[in-house]
C-alpha cells in the first residue's frame, strides 16, 4: 500500500512477465539505498491468482479489472500519479489492442492526479519495412500504431499537467527459456540444437531486468522523457553469437541449425494454425500464429529494427549482455516459458517426431 509520501503507479499488465519486472524495479530502493518513492497498484483479471497473491504479499494493491473493461480502468486510475500500460494483444488481437490503447489514454486524461503516462510499445515494423505485408507482425504493429497516435497528443511535464512517454522494447532474453528462441533438441551425444529461419539477422533482445530498469528510469526522469520515445534493448544477438556464448557459459556442445520457414514450422504441431489472438476462433479469418510469426522471423532475418546501442549503454551502463544474463539465470537451455499465454496453455506445441531428428 502507498504512504502519503509515495507516488502511486498503476501497472496494467501487472501479472505478466513484463509487468512483474516493472513492479520489481518500481519497488526497489533507489541508487543510494533509500526506500522507493513509488507504490504500485496492479490491475488484474483475477486478484486470487498465484501471481496476484504474490504481488499482494509484497504490498502491491491488486484491483480487479481488465484493460478491455474501461469502467474498471477508470476506477483503477483514480488517485494515481503514474501509469505503466502494457496491453495484451496476444489475447484480444490487433484491432482491439489499438482501440483500447487509445481509449485508456483518453480516460487517463480525465484523472486529475495523473502526471505521467507511460505506454509500453514495440517497433512499428510494417512502417519500418515500407508497409510490405511480408513484415506485418500484428502484436508489434498494434502497440506501435498507438504510440504513433500518442505522439500527436500534448505532453507537458508541469506540476499540474499530464506528460506521456513511450518505452519501445522487443523480444525478451527470457524467450530463450521457451516459446520462441529456446533450443529444440538435445542430441544423444549431448549437443544442444538451436534452430531458426533467421540465420543472417541479429535479435534485439532485452532482459526483463533491463526493461524494468527503463520503466523506473522513465518515471524517475519525467521532465527529460516527456513526449519522447525510449527505443531500448539489451544486446543485439546473432545466432552464431548465441551458440558461442551458450558453449562458453555452460560448457555444453551446441550448434545452430538454419532452416527455411517451412522447415521451422514443421517442428511444431497443428496449433500453429490457431489464431495468434487467443480470443479469436480458428477459421474466423483472423491472423494465425504461423502467419504472424513468419513475418516476425522475416523482421529478425532482415534486421528491420535498429537500436542505438551507444546511447543505450551511455544512459544505462549496467545494461545486460547475453553472457551475463545466462550466468545470472543459470541458463542451461531448458525450456519453460515466461509468457503468460504459454503458461496458460495458449501457445503452440512441439512435434517431437520432427525435432528429435535435428
Secondary structure, 3 states (H helix, E strand, C coil): CCCCCCEEEEEECCCCHHHHHHHHHHHCCCCCCCCCCEEEEEEECCCCCHHHHHHHHCCCEEEECCCCCHHHHHHHHCCCCEEEECCCHHHHCHHHHHHHHHHHHHHHCCCCCCCEEEEEECCCHHHHCCCCHHHCCHHHHHHHHHHHHHCCCCCCCCCCCCEEEEEECCCEHHHHHCCCCCCCEECCCCCEEEEECCCCCEEEEECHHHHHHHHHHHHHCHHHHCCCEEECCCEEEEHHHHHHHHHHHHCCCEEEEECCHHHHHCCECHHHHCECCCCCCCCCCCCEHHHHHHHHHHHHHCCCCCCCHHHHHHHCCCCCCHHHHHHHCCCCCCCCCCCHHHHCCCCCCECHHHHCCC
